[in-house]
């Protein structure tokens, strides 16, 4: 089992969710986060004054999947979240040692 964690632009959430649902992924967790990458933010002009925006708003999506689905999930997220612009985000894949569904007590792959 693996956890696929993706940092994406907020307006791409619905596209990513719909794409994941279409390949059979039925659950995900979304968290609002802020951060920056190589560009270290950007500058904006508001009422004639220039402001440095260091931390940009993003969404973190976490999906727990069986190991054999990881490649498909990563490809699906990348395709749905891509705009071709700077700041599209990143995808990380982490090992998942154990999963337990609290309501039923199911464990590991059955809990996903």
Buried (B, 14 or more C-beta within 10 A) or exposed (E): BBBBBBBBBEEBBEBBBEBBEEEEBEEBEBEEEEBBBEEEBEEEEEEEEEEEEEEBEBBBBBBBBEEEBBEBBBEBBBEBBBEEEEBBBEBEBEEBEEBEEEEEEEEBEEBB
